[in-house]
Amino acid sequence: MAVAFVVETGAGLSNATSYVSVEEARDYISIKPANAKWDDLTDEQVEAFLMWATRLLDQRAFYYGHKAVDSSALRWPRAGVVDRDGVSVPYDTIPEPIKDAVVEIAYFLCTQSIDPSTGLPQTAGAIKSIKADVVEIVYDSGRYQDPTFFPIGLNDLLLGYGSMPTSTTGSSFGRVVRA
């Protein structure tokens, strides 16, 4: 059963699946150069990318304030949020930077050929093994080596509204100590 595409209006809809409409997304992307892959998508495909991007943003972002409507399906609208200029964000709106972040993620998912089962690009190589003594790095084909996943500049868009972690796993490298 397909999930219905419902755009959040700021009312805290219990069935919303996206912060952005197809028309808003197409308008936003229209100013980007080299957007042919996006332009070739059907409206249904754009809807799927927007729902996926909204879900990823809501799952991974650390938003300021608190949900304005407890029963809302998404994490916006929010109350108690002040934008980067110190202006209170009305509790019944979805700020443009949140919408922009969703479109940027959707565009990234589309253009980077992200594998929906792993959330990682289908090409490039991740480190499969490292051999110490004489250092040797072996890349595993078909895996992606960059754990940041999200497009560059996402935290700039979210400034004042929240932030994104720098890693999808939440992990970081520990200290290396010579034995």
N, C-alpha and C positions, 0 to 999 in steps of 0.2 A: 504494500500500500504506500503510495507516494504521500509525502508530507505536503500539506497545503502551504503555499507561499503567502504569508501575511506580513505586511510591513507595519512595524510599530509606529504609532502616530504620536506618542507621548502620553497616551491614556493608560498605559500599563496593561496592554491587552494580554489575556491569558493564553492566546493562541498565536502570538507573533513569532515569526521565524527569521526576520531580517530587520535591520535598521534602515535599509536602503531599498528603494524601488529600482526596477530595471531601468527606467528612464533616467533616474538620478545617476545611476552607475554609468550608463552609456554617455551621458553628458560629461561626467567627470573624466572618463577615459578618453573622450574625443580630443582632448588637448595633448595627450601623450603621443610622441612620435612612435612609430613602429608598433601600432596597436592592431595590426591586421588579424592576428590570431583571435583577439577579443572580438573584433568586428564580425568575424565569421560565426560566432556563437549564436544559437537560437535564443529567444527569450527564456525558454525553459532551462537551457544550459546556464544562462546568466543567473537565473533564479537559484539554481543549485549551487553555483559558486558563492553567491551572496549569502545563502543560508549557512553554507559551510564556513565561510569567513566570519559571519556573525557568531556562530557557535565557538569557533576557535578564539575569537577575541574575548568573548564572555568567559570562556574556560580559563584563559591564561592571563588576562589583564588584572591588575590591582587597581580598582577604581576608588576614587575618593567619595566621601559621602555615604549614603545608604539608599537602598531601593525605596522609591516613593510609593509604590504600590506592591504590597506583599504578594499578591496573586499574579503579578506580571510574569510572563514566560521568560522574558529576558531581564538582564540586570540594569537596563535603563528603561524608563526614566528614573533619575536619582534626585534625592534632596540633599541639601547641605554641601553642594559643590560650588566652588569658586573658580572661574576660569583663570588663565594665565595673566589677565589684566586686573584681577581682583574683583571682577563683577560676578555677582551671584547668578548661577545658572537657574533659570526657572525650572521648577520641579516637573513640569509637564511638557518638556521638550527633549529632543534628541539632538545634542550639539553637532554642528557640522563637522568638527574634527573627529567625532566618533564615527560618523557616516563615512568620512574620507578614509579613516583607518580600515573600515570594512571593505571599501572598494579597493584600496591598495592591497589588502590581503587577498581578496578575490582575484585581482589581476595577477598577483604573484603566483597564486595556485594554478591559474590558467596557463600563464606563460612559462612557468618552470616545470611543467608536466609532473606535478606532484602526484605521487601514488596515494590514493585514498586509504589504502589498507595500512600504510606506515606513516603517512604524513610527511614523507621525504621525497625529494626528487628521484626520478627513476634512473637517472644517469649519474656519472661521476663515481669516484671510488672513495670509500671510507677506509680508515686504517684497520687492517685485519689483524696485524701483529706487529710488535716491536721487539727487536732482539738487542739486548744490552751487550756490552763488551765492545764489539765493533758494532755501532748502531746500524740497524737495518730496519727499514720501514716497508711493509708490504701493504698495498692497497687492495681492498676487496671490491671487485667490480660490481656495479649495480647498486652500490650504497653511497650515501652522501656524507661527506666529511665535516660539514659545517653544522654544528648543533644549534645555531641561532635561529634558523628556519624562517623567521619573519623578514619582510622587506626592510631594508635600511631606512631609517628615518621614522619608524613607527612611534618611537618614544617622543620624537619631536611633535608629532601630531597630537599625541595624548597629553602633552604638557598642560598641567592644570586640571586634567580630568582623571588621570591615573598613569600607570606605567606598565611596561611589559618586562618580564624577566629576560635575562640575556641568554638563557638556555631553555630548550624545551623539556629537558630532563630535570631541571632544577639542581643539577649536580655541578660540581666544579672540580678542577684538578687539585689534588692534595699536594703537600710539600714533599719534594723528593729529597731523601737523605742518603748520602753515600754510606754503605756498610763498611 
